[in-house]
């Protein structure tokens, strides 16, 4: 008996799964596992909801969306090359499971817990029995093949790597659309259908883009640049990450049995190499926020204050000092630390410089243009794309609100000397 399951998605509308199709039955079974359901409790944009109040989407919804795009691209590519059908199970499984290894607050956990979500995704696919057994039921090699797609080494299929992890892949196509929608911005409106319709294969067997899709790719890359500058690298994200880093740091420095900390999170903080699958599944946004709420009321200072700042959104402040040279940045930092100490704030905790970089477009990891006769790089055919290859760096000085005016005045004085 055929079973159909429908996900009503704000980006892709109806996403339908049909159990009569083995590859879609596999996806339905994977979705129902405990470890995939955990992604409902991992925010897609981490702490960005402190700034964009609608940014409450989860890694679960994003992963379903990435699968949806992968299926559309697959259906387009088999029109150009029927033999590509042999990659269906690998592509679908990798698209769905690519973010399976994310920790609490998504990418924020990479910093505060020294957690590598790609390694964990690979580990779960290869070694976590509920996932592994489902994949092997359809093809004994699936766990290994999907695991390879999460690695950077040479792959059995470069076209699949392009779709799962490249400058223009299923993951990025979904998260730009989804994050733009959920944050309420209008930067990430990607012409998805145009890009998909322009996909083809070049003679070397790699996935390429037809000339008719270049403008849509230009649009995609410009919007990606805007999204990083205005959302992903926003100073509120930097402040939030700073506070969470300091929270974990204070726990490491002052932990004793009087501080409530469950056994799983204790491993995440003190011995990540000992985190097993049960520990991994237990730690999600809900668990982590519960700890923050308890520490706010039950812990020592300054841990209590740091937790209150994050939970109550009574955050530290930040000013952009990217335009300053290194000497002037250090001068501002020294000035801010003196003000912190004068106002009874620990300068090492409540004051500092946070730097962030944004990688530009990387041609070596991107689609090529194939016009039926010649293959060329995107940047060689588009001066706009060439300008997007430049990396950007940002630098913020972080400090308590009470010294904000003095910091801003000092920055203005230095700026006037430039």
VEXDREN-2710 file (C-alpha; in Angstrom, 1 decimal):
% VEXDREN-2710
k/r/px/py/pz
1/UNK/0.0/0.0/0.0
2/UNK/1.4/3.4/-1.1
3/UNK/1.9/5.9/1.7
4/UNK/2.4/9.6/0.8
5/UNK/3.7/12.1/3.2
6/UNK/3.4/15.9/2.5
7/UNK/5.6/18.6/4.1
8/UNK/4.1/22.1/3.7
9/UNK/7.2/24.2/3.3
10/UNK/7.2/28.1/3.1
11/UNK/9.9/28.0/0.5
12/UNK/9.2/25.0/-1.7
13/UNK/5.5/24.7/-1.0
14/UNK/4.4/21.0/-1.0
15/UNK/7.2/18.5/-0.6
16/UNK/5.7/15.1/-1.3
17/UNK/7.2/11.7/-0.5
18/UNK/5.8/8.5/-2.0
19/UNK/6.6/5.2/-0.3
20/UNK/6.2/3.4/-3.7
21/UNK/9.5/4.9/-4.8
22/UNK/12.3/3.1/-2.9
23/UNK/14.6/6.2/-2.7
24/UNK/11.8/8.2/-1.2
25/UNK/10.8/5.5/1.2
26/UNK/14.4/5.5/2.4
27/UNK/14.2/9.2/3.0
28/UNK/10.9/8.8/5.0
29/UNK/12.6/6.2/7.2
30/UNK/15.6/8.4/7.8
31/UNK/13.4/11.3/8.7
32/UNK/11.7/9.2/11.4
33/UNK/15.0/8.4/13.2
34/UNK/15.6/10.0/16.6
35/UNK/18.8/11.6/15.5
36/UNK/17.1/13.3/12.5
37/UNK/14.2/14.4/14.6
38/UNK/16.7/16.0/16.9
39/UNK/17.3/18.6/14.2
40/UNK/13.9/20.1/15.0
41/UNK/15.6/21.3/18.2
42/UNK/18.6/22.9/16.5
43/UNK/18.1/26.5/15.3
44/UNK/19.2/27.0/11.7
45/UNK/20.5/30.5/12.4
46/UNK/21.8/29.9/15.9
47/UNK/21.5/33.1/18.0
48/UNK/20.4/35.3/15.1
49/UNK/16.9/35.2/16.4
50/UNK/18.1/37.7/19.0
51/UNK/18.2/40.2/16.1
52/UNK/15.8/38.8/13.5
53/UNK/12.8/37.7/15.5
54/UNK/11.5/35.5/12.8
55/UNK/14.7/33.5/12.4
56/UNK/13.4/30.5/14.4
57/UNK/13.6/27.9/11.6
58/UNK/15.4/24.6/12.4
59/UNK/18.0/22.4/10.8
60/UNK/15.2/20.0/10.2
61/UNK/13.3/22.2/7.9
62/UNK/16.5/23.2/6.1
63/UNK/17.5/19.6/5.6
64/UNK/14.1/18.7/4.1
65/UNK/14.6/21.7/1.8
66/UNK/18.0/20.7/0.7
67/UNK/16.6/17.2/-0.2
68/UNK/13.8/18.9/-2.2
69/UNK/16.3/20.9/-4.3
70/UNK/18.5/17.8/-4.8
71/UNK/15.5/15.9/-6.1
72/UNK/14.7/18.7/-8.6
73/UNK/18.3/18.9/-9.8
74/UNK/18.5/15.1/-10.1
75/UNK/15.3/15.1/-12.3
76/UNK/16.9/17.8/-14.5
77/UNK/20.2/16.1/-14.8
78/UNK/18.9/12.7/-15.9
79/UNK/17.4/14.5/-18.9
80/UNK/20.9/15.3/-20.0
81/UNK/22.6/12.1/-18.9
82/UNK/20.4/9.0/-18.1
83/UNK/23.3/7.1/-16.5
84/UNK/23.3/9.7/-13.7
85/UNK/20.3/7.8/-12.2
86/UNK/22.7/5.4/-10.5
87/UNK/23.6/8.2/-8.1
88/UNK/20.0/8.8/-6.9
89/UNK/20.2/7.1/-3.5
90/UNK/23.6/8.6/-2.7
91/UNK/22.5/12.1/-3.6
92/UNK/19.2/12.0/-1.8
93/UNK/20.7/10.5/1.4
94/UNK/23.6/13.0/1.4
95/UNK/21.3/16.0/0.8
96/UNK/19.0/15.0/3.7
97/UNK/21.8/14.1/6.2
98/UNK/24.4/16.7/5.4
99/UNK/23.7/18.7/8.6
100/UNK/23.0/15.7/10.9
101/UNK/26.0/16.4/13.0
102/UNK/25.2/20.0/14.1
103/UNK/25.5/20.9/17.7
104/UNK/23.4/23.4/19.7
105/UNK/22.8/26.7/18.0
106/UNK/24.3/25.3/14.8
107/UNK/27.6/26.9/13.8
108/UNK/27.9/28.6/17.2
109/UNK/28.8/25.2/18.7
110/UNK/31.8/24.9/16.4
111/UNK/33.3/27.8/18.3
112/UNK/32.1/27.3/21.9
113/UNK/32.5/23.4/22.0
114/UNK/35.2/23.0/19.4
115/UNK/32.7/20.8/17.6
116/UNK/33.0/19.7/14.0
117/UNK/29.6/19.1/12.5
118/UNK/30.9/17.6/9.3
119/UNK/32.9/15.0/11.1
120/UNK/29.9/14.1/13.2
121/UNK/27.6/13.9/10.2
122/UNK/30.1/11.4/8.7
123/UNK/30.4/9.5/11.9
124/UNK/26.7/9.2/12.3
125/UNK/26.2/8.0/8.7
126/UNK/28.9/5.4/8.9
127/UNK/28.6/4.2/12.5
128/UNK/25.2/5.1/14.1
129/UNK/23.2/1.9/13.7
130/UNK/19.7/3.4/13.2
131/UNK/21.0/5.5/10.2
132/UNK/23.5/3.0/9.0
133/UNK/21.1/0.1/8.9
134/UNK/18.5/2.0/6.9
135/UNK/21.1/3.0/4.3
136/UNK/22.5/-0.5/4.0
137/UNK/19.0/-1.9/3.5
138/UNK/19.0/-0.1/0.1
139/UNK/22.7/-0.4/-0.8
140/UNK/25.4/-1.8/1.4
141/UNK/27.9/0.8/0.1
142/UNK/25.6/3.8/0.9
143/UNK/27.1/4.7/4.3
144/UNK/30.6/4.8/2.9
145/UNK/29.6/6.7/-0.3
146/UNK/27.6/9.3/1.6
147/UNK/30.3/9.6/4.2
148/UNK/32.8/10.4/1.5
149/UNK/30.7/13.3/0.3
150/UNK/31.1/14.9/3.7
151/UNK/34.9/14.6/3.4
152/UNK/37.3/16.8/1.4
153/UNK/39.3/13.9/-0.1
154/UNK/39.1/12.6/-3.6
155/UNK/35.6/11.2/-4.3
156/UNK/34.1/8.4/-6.2
157/UNK/31.8/11.0/-7.9
158/UNK/32.8/14.6/-8.4
159/UNK/29.4/15.6/-9.8
160/UNK/27.8/14.5/-6.5
161/UNK/30.4/16.5/-4.5
162/UNK/29.4/19.6/-6.6
163/UNK/25.8/19.2/-5.6
164/UNK/26.5/18.6/-1.9
165/UNK/29.5/20.8/-1.1
166/UNK/30.6/23.5/-3.5
167/UNK/30.2/27.2/-4.1
168/UNK/26.8/26.6/-5.7
169/UNK/25.3/23.6/-4.1
170/UNK/21.9/22.4/-2.8
171/UNK/22.7/23.4/0.7
172/UNK/23.5/27.1/-0.2
173/UNK/20.6/27.3/-2.6
174/UNK/18.2/26.4/0.2
175/UNK/19.7/28.3/3.1
176/UNK/19.8/31.6/1.2
177/UNK/16.2/31.3/0.3
178/UNK/15.1/30.1/3.7
179/UNK/17.2/32.4/5.8
180/UNK/16.2/35.4/3.8
181/UNK/12.5/34.5/4.2
182/UNK/12.8/33.8/7.9
183/UNK/14.9/36.9/8.8
184/UNK/12.4/39.1/6.9
185/UNK/15.1/40.5/4.6
186/UNK/14.9/40.6/0.8
187/UNK/18.5/39.9/-0.1
188/UNK/18.2/36.2/-0.7
189/UNK/15.6/35.9/-3.5
190/UNK/17.3/33.4/-5.8
191/UNK/16.0/32.4/-9.2
192/UNK/16.2/28.7/-8.3
193/UNK/14.3/27.4/-11.3
194/UNK/16.5/29.3/-13.7
195/UNK/19.6/27.9/-12.2
196/UNK/18.3/24.3/-12.2
197/UNK/17.1/24.6/-15.8
198/UNK/20.5/25.7/-16.9
199/UNK/22.4/22.8/-15.4
200/UNK/24.1/20.3/-17.7
201/UNK/27.1/18.1/-18.1
202/UNK/30.4/19.0/-19.6
203/UNK/32.5/16.5/-21.7
204/UNK/34.7/15.7/-18.7
205/UNK/31.6/14.4/-16.8
206/UNK/31.3/17.3/-14.3
207/UNK/28.2/19.3/-13.8
208/UNK/28.3/22.7/-15.6
209/UNK/26.0/25.6/-16.2
210/UNK/24.8/26.8/-19.6
211/UNK/25.4/30.4/-20.6
212/UNK/21.7/31.2/-20.1
213/UNK/22.2/30.6/-16.3
214/UNK/25.1/32.9/-15.7
215/UNK/23.0/36.0/-14.8
216/UNK/21.1/33.9/-12.2
217/UNK/24.4/32.7/-10.8
218/UNK/25.6/36.3/-10.6
219/UNK/22.5/37.2/-8.7
220/UNK/22.9/34.2/-6.4
221/UNK/26.5/35.1/-5.6
222/UNK/25.8/38.8/-5.0
223/UNK/22.9/37.9/-2.7
224/UNK/25.1/35.5/-0.8
225/UNK/27.6/38.3/-0.2
226/UNK/24.8/40.5/1.1
227/UNK/23.5/37.8/3.4
228/UNK/26.9/37.3/5.0
229/UNK/27.5/41.0/5.5
230/UNK/24.0/41.8/6.9
231/UNK/22.9/38.6/8.7
232/UNK/25.5/35.8/9.2
233/UNK/28.3/38.2/10.2
234/UNK/26.1/40.7/12.0
235/UNK/27.6/42.2/15.1
236/UNK/24.8/40.7/17.3
237/UNK/25.9/37.3/16.2
238/UNK/29.5/38.1/17.2
239/UNK/28.4/39.5/20.6
240/UNK/26.3/36.4/21.3
241/UNK/29.1/34.0/20.4
242/UNK/31.5/36.1/22.5
243/UNK/29.2/35.7/25.5
244/UNK/28.7/32.0/25.0
245/UNK/32.4/31.5/24.7
246/UNK/33.0/33.3/28.0
247/UNK/30.3/31.2/29.6
248/UNK/31.9/27.9/28.6
249/UNK/35.4/29.4/29.5
250/UNK/34.2/30.3/33.1
251/UNK/32.7/26.8/33.6
252/UNK/36.0/25.2/32.5
253/UNK/38.0/27.4/34.9
254/UNK/35.7/27.2/37.9
255/UNK/33.8/23.9/37.6
256/UNK/32.9/22.1/40.8
257/UNK/30.1/19.7/41.9
258/UNK/28.0/22.6/43.1
259/UNK/27.3/23.8/39.6
260/UNK/24.5/21.9/38.0
261/UNK/25.7/20.3/34.8
262/UNK/24.3/17.1/33.3
263/UNK/26.7/14.3/32.3
264/UNK/26.3/14.7/28.6
265/UNK/27.0/18.4/28.4
266/UNK/29.8/17.9/30.8
267/UNK/31.5/15.6/28.2
268/UNK/30.8/18.2/25.4
269/UNK/32.6/20.8/27.5
270/UNK/35.5/18.9/29.1
271/UNK/36.1/15.8/27.1
272/UNK/34.5/16.1/23.6
273/UNK/36.5/13.0/22.4
274/UNK/34.4/10.9/24.9
275/UNK/31.0/12.1/23.5
276/UNK/29.1/9.1/22.3
277/UNK/26.0/8.9/20.2
278/UNK/23.6/9.2/23.2
279/UNK/25.5/12.2/24.5
280/UNK/25.4/13.8/21.1
281/UNK/21.6/13.3/20.7
282/UNK/20.9/14.6/24.2
283/UNK/22.6/18.0/23.6
284/UNK/20.4/20.3/21.6
285/UNK/19.2/23.9/21.9
286/UNK/16.5/22.9/24.4
287/UNK/19.1/21.2/26.7
288/UNK/21.6/24.0/26.3
289/UNK/19.1/26.8/27.0
290/UNK/17.9/25.0/30.1
291/UNK/21.4/25.0/31.4
292/UNK/21.8/28.7/30.7
293/UNK/18.5/29.5/32.5
294/UNK/19.6/27.5/35.6
295/UNK/23.1/29.0/35.6
296/UNK/21.5/32.4/35.4
297/UNK/19.8/31.9/38.8
298/UNK/22.0/29.3/40.5
299/UNK/25.7/29.9/39.6
300/UNK/28.5/32.2/40.7
301/UNK/29.6/35.5/39.2
302/UNK/30.4/36.5/36.5
303/UNK/28.8/33.3/35.0
304/UNK/25.3/34.3/36.3
305/UNK/25.6/37.8/34.7
306/UNK/26.8/36.3/31.4
307/UNK/23.9/33.9/31.3
308/UNK/21.4/36.7/32.1
309/UNK/22.8/38.8/29.3
310/UNK/22.2/36.0/26.8
311/UNK/18.8/34.7/28.0
312/UNK/17.3/38.2/28.7
313/UNK/19.0/39.7/25.6
314/UNK/20.7/42.4/27.7
315/UNK/23.8/42.1/25.5
316/UNK/27.2/43.7/25.4
317/UNK/27.7/46.3/22.8
318/UNK/30.0/46.3/19.7
319/UNK/31.5/48.9/17.4
320/UNK/33.0/48.3/14.0
321/UNK/36.7/49.1/14.0
322/UNK/37.5/47.3/10.7
323/UNK/38.8/50.6/9.3
324/UNK/41.5/51.0/12.0
325/UNK/45.0/49.6/11.7
326/UNK/46.2/47.0/14.2
327/UNK/48.0/49.6/16.4
328/UNK/44.8/51.8/16.7
329/UNK/42.7/48.7/17.4
330/UNK/44.9/47.8/20.3
331/UNK/44.8/51.4/21.5
332/UNK/41.0/51.2/21.6
333/UNK/41.1/47.9/23.3
334/UNK/43.4/49.2/26.1
335/UNK/41.1/52.3/26.5
336/UNK/38.0/50.1/26.7
337/UNK/39.6/47.8/29.3
338/UNK/40.5/50.6/31.6
339/UNK/36.9/51.8/31.4
340/UNK/35.7/48.3/32.2
341/UNK/37.9/48.0/35.3
342/UNK/36.8/51.5/36.4
343/UNK/33.2/50.3/36.2
344/UNK/33.8/47.1/38.1
345/UNK/33.7/44.8/35.0
346/UNK/36.3/42.1/34.4
347/UNK/38.0/43.4/31.2
348/UNK/39.1/39.9/30.2
349/UNK/35.5/38.7/30.1
350/UNK/33.4/41.7/29.2
351/UNK/35.7/43.5/26.7
352/UNK/37.7/42.4/23.7
353/UNK/38.1/42.4/19.9
354/UNK/36.2/39.9/17.8
355/UNK/37.4/39.4/14.2
356/UNK/35.6/37.6/11.4
357/UNK/36.5/36.9/7.8
358/UNK/34.2/36.1/4.8
359/UNK/35.7/34.1/2.0
360/UNK/35.0/35.3/-1.5
361/UNK/33.9/33.2/-4.4
362/UNK/36.3/30.3/-4.9
363/UNK/36.5/29.4/-8.6
364/UNK/38.3/26.1/-8.0
365/UNK/35.2/24.8/-6.1
366/UNK/32.5/26.0/-8.5
367/UNK/30.6/25.1/-11.6
368/UNK/32.1/25.8/-15.0
369/UNK/30.3/27.3/-18.0
370/UNK/29.7/24.9/-20.9
371/UNK/28.3/26.4/-24.1
372/UNK/28.3/23.2/-26.1
373/UNK/31.8/23.8/-27.6
374/UNK/34.0/25.4/-24.9
375/UNK/34.3/25.2/-21.1
376/UNK/35.2/28.4/-19.2
377/UNK/35.3/29.6/-15.6
378/UNK/32.5/31.8/-14.3
379/UNK/34.9/34.7/-13.4
380/UNK/36.3/34.7/-17.0
381/UNK/32.9/35.3/-18.4
382/UNK/31.6/37.7/-15.7
383/UNK/33.4/40.7/-14.4
384/UNK/30.8/40.9/-11.6
385/UNK/31.7/37.4/-10.3
386/UNK/35.4/38.3/-10.5
387/UNK/34.9/41.2/-8.1
388/UNK/33.2/38.7/-5.6
389/UNK/36.4/36.6/-5.3
390/UNK/37.9/39.0/-2.9
391/UNK/37.7/38.0/0.8
392/UNK/36.5/40.5/3.4
393/UNK/37.5/40.9/7.0
394/UNK/35.6/42.6/9.8
395/UNK/36.7/43.6/13.3
396/UNK/34.5/44.6/16.3
397/UNK/35.4/46.0/19.7
398/UNK/33.0/44.4/22.3
399/UNK/32.3/46.2/25.6
400/UNK/29.6/46.8/28.3
401/UNK/26.7/49.3/27.5
402/UNK/27.8/51.6/30.4
403/UNK/30.9/52.7/28.5
404/UNK/29.3/52.9/25.0
405/UNK/29.4/56.7/24.6
406/UNK/33.1/57.0/25.7
407/UNK/34.1/54.2/23.3
408/UNK/32.2/55.7/20.4
409/UNK/33.8/59.1/21.1
410/UNK/37.3/57.7/21.2
411/UNK/36.7/55.8/17.9
412/UNK/35.6/59.1/16.3
413/UNK/38.7/60.9/17.5
414/UNK/40.9/58.2/16.0
415/UNK/38.9/58.2/12.8
416/UNK/39.3/62.0/12.4
417/UNK/43.1/61.5/12.3
418/UNK/42.9/59.2/9.3
END
